Amino acid sequence: MQIVNSIPKLKSRAIDAHKGDFGKVCIIAGSLGMSGAAALAGRAALRAGTGLVRVATPKSVLPIVASIEPCFTTIALPEDAAGRISAKAINTILEAVVENDAVAFGPGVGVSGALRSILEVLIEQQQLRLLIDADGLNNLADIRDWPARLNAKLILTPHPGEMKRLWSGLFREQLLADRQEQAAKLARQTKTVVVLKGAGTVVTDGERVYVNKTGNPGMATAGSGDVLTGVITALVGQGLSDFDAAILGVYVHGLAGDIGAERVGQTSLITTDIIDSLPAAFIQCE
């Protein structure tokens, strides 16, 4: 595989630019008790430069999500008795998909048959640029032969546990020991971009591979992955290729974690510190 070391950059902003020039993204996230996941991903997408962010979340959770951040808009989705997105939400979701440049699915949504059915429809959508993370990956792992049904362009962002579940659903052999080989085989088999999270996050499309050098152990905190989801989705929405958006996303995310740790220390670092440090991280990249 080709080793990639360079970090992509966003284009400079034109003086007469407007918010439509910087992408519209939709974050499908959250459930009862997991409102923070939706809000964190939405806030991160804003800080990563998206012109317009919409957070689609169960209707009972929406007031909480909206109260956390006034700068994104929200979409109320039908929900089941457990406060998760229900199958009745599919038409609303498909309407949102058409209106946005990039979509993320998964943070805090939970696992259910209805969510799997929604995801089945999403991965079959032509031209859709879709990032799947967290519970989205756990639902995906339970969809039989999902790569054969794939029309959307996917970015998958598993942590090691989610990678094991995806692997067992696709391969008969045991999970490979080498993280780069794991990610590359999954990417080749599914024709996706894979972001295997952890110390030295691996980004690959099966032919090229990047291993991230930013970040620190303080980032092992609840919600950190939701922030990465928002950042990468925002960069896709601004026109970067999936591979370039993933590289820049993990680099900036880790750099923001390093900047935050310099301020509060690794022990006290929480996810909102990472979001608050994204502006400084992007300034360094520029």
Phi and psi in degrees as GROMACS dihedral restraints (atoms count N, CA, C in turn):
[ dihedral_restraints ]
;  ai    aj    ak    al  type     phi  dphi    fc
    3     4     5     6     1   -78.6    20    10
    4     5     6     7     1   126.4    20    10
    6     7     8     9     1   -85.1    20    10
    7     8     9    10     1   127.1    20    10
    9    10    11    12     1  -108.3    20    10
   10    11    12    13     1   128.7    20    10
   12    13    14    15     1  -118.5    20    10
   13    14    15    16     1   -19.4    20    10
   15    16    17    18     1   -77.8    20    10
   16    17    18    19     1   148.6    20    10
   18    19    20    21     1  -103.3    20    10
   19    20    21    22     1   122.1    20    10
   21    22    23    24     1   -63.3    20    10
   22    23    24    25     1   161.1    20    10
   24    25    26    27     1  -128.4    20    10
   25    26    27    28     1   151.2    20    10
   27    28    29    30     1   -78.9    20    10
   28    29    30    31     1   152.4    20    10
   30    31    32    33     1   -69.3    20    10
   31    32    33    34     1   151.3    20    10
   33    34    35    36     1   -63.9    20    10
   34    35    36    37     1   149.1    20    10
   36    37    38    39     1   -86.2    20    10
   37    38    39    40     1   133.6    20    10
   39    40    41    42     1   -69.4    20    10
   40    41    42    43     1   150.2    20    10
   42    43    44    45     1   -60.9    20    10
   43    44    45    46     1   -36.1    20    10
   45    46    47    48     1   -97.3    20    10
   46    47    48    49     1    23.9    20    10
   48    49    50    51     1   -70.3    20    10
   49    50    51    52     1   154.8    20    10
   51    52    53    54     1  -129.2    20    10
   52    53    54    55     1   172.0    20    10
   54    55    56    57     1   -60.3    20    10
   55    56    57    58     1   -28.7    20    10
   57    58    59    60     1   -65.7    20    10
   58    59    60    61     1   -18.9    20    10
   60    61    62    63     1   -75.5    20    10
   61    62    63    64     1   -13.3    20    10
   63    64    65    66     1  -116.2    20    10
   64    65    66    67     1    22.7    20    10
   66    67    68    69     1    88.7    20    10
   67    68    69    70     1   151.0    20    10
   69    70    71    72     1  -122.3    20    10
   70    71    72    73     1   126.1    20    10
   72    73    74    75     1  -127.4    20    10
   73    74    75    76     1   152.6    20    10
   75    76    77    78     1  -122.2    20    10
   76    77    78    79     1   129.0    20    10
   78    79    80    81     1  -107.9    20    10
   79    80    81    82     1   113.1    20    10
   81    82    83    84     1   -96.9    20    10
   82    83    84    85     1   109.4    20    10
   84    85    86    87     1  -160.0    20    10
   85    86    87    88     1   164.6    20    10
   87    88    89    90     1    91.9    20    10
   88    89    90    91     1   157.6    20    10
   90    91    92    93     1  -163.4    20    10
   91    92    93    94     1   176.1    20    10
   93    94    95    96     1   -58.8    20    10
   94    95    96    97     1   122.9    20    10
   96    97    98    99     1    90.4    20    10
   97    98    99   100     1    -8.2    20    10
   99   100   101   102     1  -127.1    20    10
  100   101   102   103     1    35.0    20    10
  102   103   104   105     1   -65.6    20    10
  103   104   105   106     1   -30.8    20    10
  105   106   107   108     1   -61.3    20    10
  106   107   108   109     1   -35.5    20    10
  108   109   110   111     1   -60.5    20    10
  109   110   111   112     1   -43.5    20    10
  111   112   113   114     1   -65.3    20    10
  112   113   114   115     1   -44.4    20    10
  114   115   116   117     1   -67.7    20    10
  115   116   117   118     1   -40.6    20    10
  117   118   119   120     1   -63.6    20    10
  118   119   120   121     1   -44.6    20    10
  120   121   122   123     1   -63.5    20    10
  121   122   123   124     1   -41.5    20    10
  123   124   125   126     1   -64.9    20    10
  124   125   126   127     1   -43.8    20    10
  126   127   128   129     1   -62.9    20    10
  127   128   129   130     1   -41.3    20    10
  129   130   131   132     1   -64.3    20    10
  130   131   132   133     1   -39.7    20    10
  132   133   134   135     1   -61.9    20    10
  133   134   135   136     1   -38.5    20    10
  135   136   137   138     1   -63.7    20    10
  136   137   138   139     1   -46.9    20    10
  138   139   140   141     1   -68.6    20    10
  139   140   141   142     1   -18.6    20    10
  141   142   143   144     1   -90.8    20    10
  142   143   144   145     1     8.5    20    10
  144   145   146   147     1   102.3    20    10
  145   146   147   148     1     2.2    20    10
  147   148   149   150     1   -62.8    20    10
  148   149   150   151     1   138.7    20    10
  150   151   152   153     1   -70.9    20    10
  151   152   153   154     1   -36.2    20    10
  153   154   155   156     1  -145.5    20    10
  154   155   156   157     1   124.3    20    10
  156   157   158   159     1  -115.9    20    10
  157   158   159   160     1   130.5    20    10
  159   160   161   162     1  -117.4    20    10
  160   161   162   163     1   132.5    20    10
  162   163   164   165     1  -110.6    20    10
  163   164   165   166     1   116.1    20    10
  165   166   167   168     1   -97.7    20    10
  166   167   168   169     1   122.0    20    10
  168   169   170   171     1  -150.2    20    10
  169   170   171   172     1   158.2    20    10
  171   172   173   174     1   -54.4    20    10
  172   173   174   175     1   144.3    20    10
  174   175   176   177     1   -61.6    20    10
  175   176   177   178     1   -32.1    20    10
  177   178   179   180     1   -73.4    20    10
  178   179   180   181     1   -22.9    20    10
  180   181   182   183     1   -88.8    20    10
  181   182   183   184     1   -22.6    20    10
  183   184   185   186     1   -53.8    20    10
  184   185   186   187     1   -44.8    20    10
  186   187   188   189     1   -58.6    20    10
  187   188   189   190     1   -35.1    20    10
  189   190   191   192     1   -68.7    20    10
  190   191   192   193     1   -48.2    20    10
  192   193   194   195     1   -60.1    20    10
  193   194   195   196     1   -45.4    20    10
  195   196   197   198     1   -65.4    20    10
  196   197   198   199     1   -32.2    20    10
  198   199   200   201     1   -73.1    20    10
  199   200   201   202     1   -21.4    20    10
  201   202   203   204     1   -75.4    20    10
  202   203   204   205     1   -34.4    20    10
  204   205   206   207     1  -145.8    20    10
  205   206   207   208     1   115.8    20    10
  207   208   209   210     1   -80.9    20    10
  208   209   210   211     1    -7.2    20    10
  210   211   212   213     1   -90.3    20    10
  211   212   213   214     1   -11.9    20    10
  213   214   215   216     1  -105.8    20    10
  214   215   216   217     1   158.0    20    10
  216   217   218   219     1   -96.2    20    10
  217   218   219   220     1   167.7    20    10
  219   220   221   222     1  -130.0    20    10
  220   221   222   223     1   155.5    20    10
  222   223   224   225     1  -127.2    20    10
  223   224   225   226     1   122.5    20    10
  225   226   227   228     1   -82.5    20    10
  226   227   228   229     1   127.8    20    10
  228   229   230   231     1  -113.0    20    10
  229   230   231   232     1   142.7    20    10
  231   232   233   234     1   -57.2    20    10
  232   233   234   235     1   149.6    20    10
  234   235   236   237     1  -134.2    20    10
  235   236   237   238     1   162.1    20    10
  237   238   239   240     1   -91.9    20    10
  238   239   240   241     1  -175.5    20    10
  240   241   242   243     1   -65.5    20    10
  241   242   243   244     1   -20.9    20    10
  243   244   245   246     1   -92.5    20    10
  244   245   246   247     1     3.0    20    10
  246   247   248   249     1    81.2    20    10
  247   248   249   250     1    20.4    20    10
  249   250   251   252     1  -101.4    20    10
  250   251   252   253     1   157.9    20    10
  252   253   254   255     1   -57.7    20    10
  253   254   255   256     1   132.0    20    10
  255   256   257   258     1   -99.3    20    10
  256   257   258   259     1   168.5    20    10
  258   259   260   261     1   -62.5    20    10
  259   260   261   262     1   -23.8    20    10
  261   262   263   264     1   -66.8    20    10
  262   263   264   265     1   -10.8    20    10
  264   265   266   267     1   -81.0    20    10
  265   266   267   268     1    -8.1    20    10
  267   268   269   270     1   -60.7    20    10
  268   269   270   271     1   -40.7    20    10
  270   271   272   273     1   -65.3    20    10
  271   272   273   274     1   -41.8    20    10
  273   274   275   276     1   -62.8    20    10
  274   275   276   277     1   -41.2    20    10
  276   277   278   279     1   -65.0    20    10
  277   278   279   280     1   -43.8    20    10
  279   280   281   282     1   -64.5    20    10
  280   281   282   283     1   -35.3    20    10
  282   283   284   285     1   -63.1    20    10
  283   284   285   286     1   -40.5    20    10
  285   286   287   288     1   -67.6    20    10
  286   287   288   289     1   -37.9    20    10
  288   289   290   291     1   -58.3    20    10
  289   290   291   292     1   -44.5    20    10
  291   292   293   294     1   -62.3    20    10
  292   293   294   295     1   -31.8    20    10
  294   295   296   297     1   -87.8    20    10
  295   296   297   298     1    -3.2    20    10
  297   298   299   300     1  -123.6    20    10
  298   299   300   301     1   155.1    20    10
  300   301   302   303     1   -83.8    20    10
  301   302   303   304     1   -25.4    20    10
  303   304   305   306     1  -152.2    20    10
  304   305   306   307     1   150.0    20    10
  306   307   308   309     1  -132.8    20    10
  307   308   309   310     1   141.8    20    10
  309   310   311   312     1  -118.5    20    10
  310   311   312   313     1   142.6    20    10
  312   313   314   315     1  -134.9    20    10
  313   314   315   316     1   127.5    20    10
  315   316   317   318     1   138.6    20    10
  316   317   318   319     1   -40.5    20    10
  318   319   320   321     1   -57.0    20    10
  319   320   321   322     1   117.0    20    10
  321   322   323   324     1    71.2    20    10
  322   323   324   325     1    15.9    20    10
  324   325   326   327     1   -82.2    20    10
  325   326   327   328     1   -20.2    20    10
  327   328   329   330     1    86.1    20    10
  328   329   330   331     1  -175.3    20    10
  330   331   332   333     1  -127.5    20    10
  331   332   333   334     1   129.9    20    10
  333   334   335   336     1  -163.5    20    10
  334   335   336   337     1   165.0    20    10
  336   337   338   339     1   -62.9    20    10
  337   338   339   340     1   -37.1    20    10
  339   340   341   342     1   -64.6    20    10
  340   341   342   343     1   -42.0    20    10
  342   343   344   345     1   -65.7    20    10
  343   344   345   346     1   -38.0    20    10
  345   346   347   348     1   -63.0    20    10
  346   347   348   349     1   -40.3    20    10
  348   349   350   351     1   -66.0    20    10
  349   350   351   352     1   -36.8    20    10
  351   352   353   354     1   -64.8    20    10
  352   353   354   355     1   -44.5    20    10
  354   355   356   357     1   -65.5    20    10
  355   356   357   358     1   -36.8    20    10
  357   358   359   360     1   -57.7    20    10
  358   359   360   361     1   -43.1    20    10
  360   361   362   363     1   -66.9    20    10
  361   362   363   364     1   -41.7    20    10
  363   364   365   366     1   -63.6    20    10
  364   365   366   367     1   -44.4    20    10
  366   367   368   369     1   -69.7    20    10
  367   368   369   370     1   -15.3    20    10
  369   370   371   372     1   -88.4    20    10
  370   371   372   373     1    -3.2    20    10
  372   373   374   375     1   -78.2    20    10
  373   374   375   376     1   123.7    20    10
  375   376   377   378     1   -65.4    20    10
  376   377   378   379     1   141.8    20    10
  378   379   380   381     1    72.1    20    10
  379   380   381   382     1    -2.5    20    10
  381   382   383   384     1   -75.1    20    10
  382   383   384   385     1   130.6    20    10
  384   385   386   387     1  -101.6    20    10
  385   386   387   388     1   110.4    20    10
  387   388   389   390     1  -128.4    20    10
  388   389   390   391     1   127.1    20    10
  390   391   392   393     1  -102.3    20    10
  391   392   393   394     1   131.0    20    10
  393   394   395   396     1  -117.1    20    10
  394   395   396   397     1   128.4    20    10
  396   397   398   399     1  -139.5    20    10
  397   398   399   400     1   162.4    20    10
  399   400   401   402     1    53.7    20    10
  400   401   402   403     1  -127.0    20    10
  402   403   404   405     1   -61.6    20    10
  403   404   405   406     1   -23.5    20    10
  405   406   407   408     1   -59.3    20    10
  406   407   408   409     1   -40.1    20    10
  408   409   410   411     1   -69.6    20    10
  409   410   411   412     1   -36.5    20    10
  411   412   413   414     1   -67.1    20    10
  412   413   414   415     1   -36.8    20    10
  414   415   416   417     1   -68.1    20    10
  415   416   417   418     1   -40.8    20    10
  417   418   419   420     1   -61.0    20    10
  418   419   420   421     1   -40.6    20    10
  420   421   422   423     1   -60.6    20    10
  421   422   423   424     1   -23.5    20    10
  423   424   425   426     1   -93.3    20    10
  424   425   426   427     1     3.1    20    10
  426   427   428   429     1   -93.1    20    10
  427   428   429   430     1   118.9    20    10
  429   430   431   432     1   -67.3    20    10
  430   431   432   433     1   131.8    20    10
  432   433   434   435     1    52.3    20    10
  433   434   435   436     1    40.7    20    10
  435   436   437   438     1   -63.2    20    10
  436   437   438   439     1   -31.8    20    10
  438   439   440   441     1   -60.7    20    10
  439   440   441   442     1   -30.3    20    10
  441   442   443   444     1   -70.1    20    10
  442   443   444   445     1   -18.4    20    10
  444   445   446   447     1   -99.7    20    10
  445   446   447   448     1     2.2    20    10
  447   448   449   450     1   -81.3    20    10
  448   449   450   451     1   123.3    20    10
  450   451   452   453     1  -117.5    20    10
  451   452   453   454     1   -29.8    20    10
  453   454   455   456     1   -69.5    20    10
  454   455   456   457     1   159.1    20    10
  456   457   458   459     1   -91.4    20    10
  457   458   459   460     1   116.9    20    10
  459   460   461   462     1  -107.3    20    10
  460   461   462   463     1   143.5    20    10
  462   463   464   465     1  -115.6    20    10
  463   464   465   466     1   124.9    20    10
  465   466   467   468     1  -108.3    20    10
  466   467   468   469     1   131.8    20    10
  468   469   470   471     1  -124.8    20    10
  469   470   471   472     1    66.0    20    10
  471   472   473   474     1   -79.8    20    10
  472   473   474   475     1   147.1    20    10
  474   475   476   477     1   -87.5    20    10
  475   476   477   478     1   174.3    20    10
  477   478   479   480     1   -54.9    20    10
  478   479   480   481     1   -38.9    20    10
  480   481   482   483     1   -65.6    20    10
  481   482   483   484     1   -41.8    20    10
  483   484   485   486     1   -68.1    20    10
  484   485   486   487     1   -34.8    20    10
  486   487   488   489     1   -60.4    20    10
  487   488   489   490     1   -42.8    20    10
  489   490   491   492     1   -59.3    20    10
  490   491   492   493     1   -41.6    20    10
  492   493   494   495     1   -68.5    20    10
  493   494   495   496     1   -42.3    20    10
  495   496   497   498     1   -62.4    20    10
  496   497   498   499     1   -43.4    20    10
  498   499   500   501     1   -61.9    20    10
  499   500   501   502     1   -46.3    20    10
  501   502   503   504     1   -66.1    20    10
  502   503   504   505     1   -24.5    20    10
  504   505   506   507     1   -81.5    20    10
  505   506   507   508     1   -13.9    20    10
  507   508   509   510     1  -116.4    20    10
  508   509   510   511     1   -31.3    20    10
  510   511   512   513     1  -122.3    20    10
  511   512   513   514     1   144.3    20    10
  513   514   515   516     1   -81.9    20    10
  514   515   516   517     1   -29.2    20    10
  516   517   518   519     1   -75.2    20    10
  517   518   519   520     1   159.5    20    10
  519   520   521   522     1   -66.8    20    10
  520   521   522   523     1   156.6    20    10
  522   523   524   525     1   -59.0    20    10
  523   524   525   526     1   129.8    20    10
  525   526   527   528     1   -64.0    20    10
  526   527   528   529     1   147.8    20    10
  528   529   530   531     1   -73.5    20    10
  529   530   531   532     1   -36.0    20    10
  531   532   533   534     1   -80.7    20    10
  532   533   534   535     1   125.5    20    10
  534   535   536   537     1   -63.9    20    10
  535   536   537   538     1   -39.6    20    10
  537   538   539   540     1   -64.0    20    10
  538   539   540   541     1   -40.1    20    10
  540   541   542   543     1   -68.3    20    10
  541   542   543   544     1   -39.2    20    10
  543   544   545   546     1   -54.3    20    10
  544   545   546   547     1   -56.1    20    10
  546   547   548   549     1   -64.0    20    10
  547   548   549   550     1   -40.7    20    10
  549   550   551   552     1   -66.9    20    10
  550   551   552   553     1   -40.5    20    10
  552   553   554   555     1   -66.6    20    10
  553   554   555   556     1   -41.8    20    10
  555   556   557   558     1   -61.7    20    10
  556   557   558   559     1   -43.3    20    10
  558   559   560   561     1   -63.3    20    10
  559   560   561   562     1   -43.9    20    10
  561   562   563   564     1   -65.6    20    10
  562   563   564   565     1   -43.8    20    10
  564   565   566   567     1   -65.0    20    10
  565   566   567   568     1   -34.4    20    10
  567   568   569   570     1  -106.4    20    10
  568   569   570   571     1    -5.8    20    10
  570   571   572   573     1    56.1    20    10
  571   572   573   574     1    48.2    20    10
  573   574   575   576     1  -126.5    20    10
  574   575   576   577     1   172.3    20    10
  576   577   578   579     1   -96.4    20    10
  577   578   579   580     1   129.1    20    10
  579   580   581   582     1  -113.2    20    10
  580   581   582   583     1   131.5    20    10
  582   583   584   585     1  -115.7    20    10
  583   584   585   586     1   100.1    20    10
  585   586   587   588     1   -90.5    20    10
  586   587   588   589     1   106.4    20    10
  588   589   590   591     1   -76.7    20    10
  589   590   591   592     1   161.4    20    10
  591   592   593   594     1   133.5    20    10
  592   593   594   595     1  -176.2    20    10
  594   595   596   597     1   -61.5    20    10
  595   596   597   598     1   120.4    20    10
  597   598   599   600     1    73.0    20    10
  598   599   600   601     1    55.9    20    10
  600   601   602   603     1   -52.5    20    10
  601   602   603   604     1   133.9    20    10
  603   604   605   606     1  -102.0    20    10
  604   605   606   607     1   129.9    20    10
  606   607   608   609     1  -118.5    20    10
  607   608   609   610     1   127.8    20    10
  609   610   611   612     1  -153.5    20    10
  610   611   612   613     1   150.5    20    10
  612   613   614   615     1  -109.8    20    10
  613   614   615   616     1    12.8    20    10
  615   616   617   618     1    94.9    20    10
  616   617   618   619     1   -20.7    20    10
  618   619   620   621     1  -114.6    20    10
  619   620   621   622     1   -34.3    20    10
  621   622   623   624     1  -117.4    20    10
  622   623   624   625     1   151.4    20    10
  624   625   626   627     1  -141.3    20    10
  625   626   627   628     1   138.9    20    10
  627   628   629   630     1  -126.6    20    10
  628   629   630   631     1   134.5    20    10
  630   631   632   633     1  -114.8    20    10
  631   632   633   634     1   121.3    20    10
  633   634   635   636     1   -76.8    20    10
  634   635   636   637     1   144.5    20    10
  636   637   638   639     1  -112.0    20    10
  637   638   639   640     1   -11.1    20    10
  639   640   641   642     1   -87.4    20    10
  640   641   642   643     1   166.6    20    10
  642   643   644   645     1   106.3    20    10
  643   644   645   646     1   167.8    20    10
  645   646   647   648     1  -156.7    20    10
  646   647   648   649     1   165.7    20    10
  648   649   650   651     1   -62.1    20    10
  649   650   651   652     1   -20.3    20    10
  651   652   653   654     1   -63.3    20    10
  652   653   654   655     1   -18.9    20    10
  654   655   656   657     1   -79.5    20    10
  655   656   657   658     1    -3.5    20    10
  657   658   659   660     1   -78.4    20    10
  658   659   660   661     1    71.6    20    10
  660   661   662   663     1  -141.8    20    10
  661   662   663   664     1   151.0    20    10
  663   664   665   666     1   -57.1    20    10
  664   665   666   667     1   130.9    20    10
  666   667   668   669     1    97.0    20    10
  667   668   669   670     1   -10.8    20    10
  669   670   671   672     1   -60.9    20    10
  670   671   672   673     1   -40.5    20    10
  672   673   674   675     1   -66.5    20    10
  673   674   675   676     1   -32.0    20    10
  675   676   677   678     1   -64.4    20    10
  676   677   678   679     1   -37.2    20    10
  678   679   680   681     1   -64.5    20    10
  679   680   681   682     1   -43.9    20    10
  681   682   683   684     1   -60.3    20    10
  682   683   684   685     1   -40.7    20    10
  684   685   686   687     1   -55.8    20    10
  685   686   687   688     1   -48.6    20    10
  687   688   689   690     1   -63.3    20    10
  688   689   690   691     1   -40.6    20    10
  690   691   692   693     1   -65.9    20    10
  691   692   693   694     1   -50.1    20    10
  693   694   695   696     1   -64.3    20    10
  694   695   696   697     1   -42.5    20    10
  696   697   698   699     1   -60.8    20    10
  697   698   699   700     1   -39.9    20    10
  699   700   701   702     1   -61.9    20    10
  700   701   702   703     1   -40.8    20    10
  702   703   704   705     1   -70.7    20    10
  703   704   705   706     1   -35.7    20    10
  705   706   707   708     1   -62.2    20    10
  706   707   708   709     1   -44.1    20    10
  708   709   710   711     1   -62.2    20    10
  709   710   711   712     1   -25.7    20    10
  711   712   713   714     1   -88.4    20    10
  712   713   714   715     1     4.9    20    10
  714   715   716   717     1   106.5    20    10
  715   716   717   718     1    -1.8    20    10
  717   718   719   720     1   -71.0    20    10
  718   719   720   721     1   152.2    20    10
  720   721   722   723     1   -63.9    20    10
  721   722   723   724     1   160.6    20    10
  723   724   725   726     1   -58.0    20    10
  724   725   726   727     1   -42.3    20    10
  726   727   728   729     1   -65.5    20    10
  727   728   729   730     1   -46.9    20    10
  729   730   731   732     1   -66.3    20    10
  730   731   732   733     1   -39.8    20    10
  732   733   734   735     1   -62.9    20    10
  733   734   735   736     1   -39.2    20    10
  735   736   737   738     1   -67.1    20    10
  736   737   738   739     1   -42.1    20    10
  738   739   740   741     1   -63.8    20    10
  739   740   741   742     1   -52.6    20    10
  741   742   743   744     1   -62.6    20    10
  742   743   744   745     1   -37.4    20    10
  744   745   746   747     1   -62.3    20    10
  745   746   747   748     1   -48.2    20    10
  747   748   749   750     1   -69.7    20    10
  748   749   750   751     1   -34.0    20    10
  750   751   752   753     1   -65.3    20    10
  751   752   753   754     1   -49.7    20    10
  753   754   755   756     1   -66.4    20    10
  754   755   756   757     1   -40.1    20    10
  756   757   758   759     1   -59.2    20    10
  757   758   759   760     1   -47.9    20    10
  759   760   761   762     1   -65.3    20    10
  760   761   762   763     1   -39.5    20    10
  762   763   764   765     1   -64.0    20    10
  763   764   765   766     1   -41.0    20    10
  765   766   767   768     1   -62.3    20    10
  766   767   768   769     1   -37.6    20    10
  768   769   770   771     1   -64.3    20    10
  769   770   771   772     1   -37.5    20    10
  771   772   773   774     1   -66.9    20    10
  772   773   774   775     1   -42.7    20    10
  774   775   776   777     1   -64.6    20    10
  775   776   777   778     1   -42.9    20    10
  777   778   779   780     1   -62.7    20    10
  778   779   780   781     1   -39.4    20    10
  780   781   782   783     1   -67.0    20    10
  781   782   783   784     1   -31.5    20    10
  783   784   785   786     1   -64.2    20    10
  784   785   786   787     1   -30.2    20    10
  786   787   788   789     1   -85.0    20    10
  787   788   789   790     1   -44.0    20    10
  789   790   791   792     1  -116.2    20    10
  790   791   792   793     1    -7.2    20    10
  792   793   794   795     1    88.1    20    10
  793   794   795   796     1   157.1    20    10
  795   796   797   798     1   -68.8    20    10
  796   797   798   799     1   -35.5    20    10
  798   799   800   801     1   -63.3    20    10
  799   800   801   802     1   -42.2    20    10
  801   802   803   804     1   -92.6    20    10
  802   803   804   805     1    -1.2    20    10
  804   805   806   807     1   -63.4    20    10
  805   806   807   808     1   128.3    20    10
  807   808   809   810     1  -125.0    20    10
  808   809   810   811     1   170.5    20    10
  810   811   812   813     1   -63.0    20    10
  811   812   813   814     1   -36.2    20    10
  813   814   815   816     1   -65.0    20    10
  814   815   816   817     1   -25.7    20    10
  816   817   818   819     1   -64.9    20    10
  817   818   819   820     1   -36.6    20    10
  819   820   821   822     1   -65.4    20    10
  820   821   822   823     1   -46.1    20    10
  822   823   824   825     1   -60.9    20    10
  823   824   825   826     1   -44.0    20    10
  825   826   827   828     1   -63.9    20    10
  826   827   828   829     1   -22.4    20    10
  828   829   830   831     1   -94.1    20    10
  829   830   831   832     1    -5.4    20    10
  831   832   833   834     1   -59.9    20    10
  832   833   834   835     1   -41.0    20    10
  834   835   836   837     1   -56.8    20    10
  835   836   837   838     1   -44.7    20    10
  837   838   839   840     1   -64.9    20    10
  838   839   840   841     1   -36.6    20    10
  840   841   842   843     1   -65.9    20    10
  841   842   843   844     1   -42.1    20    10
  843   844   845   846     1   -68.0    20    10
  844   845   846   847     1   -35.1    20    10
  846   847   848   849     1   -62.1    20    10
  847   848   849   850     1   -43.2    20    10
  849   850   851   852     1   -61.7    20    10
  850   851   852   853     1   -37.8    20    10
  852   853   854   855     1   -67.7    20    10
  853   854   855   856     1   -31.3    20    10
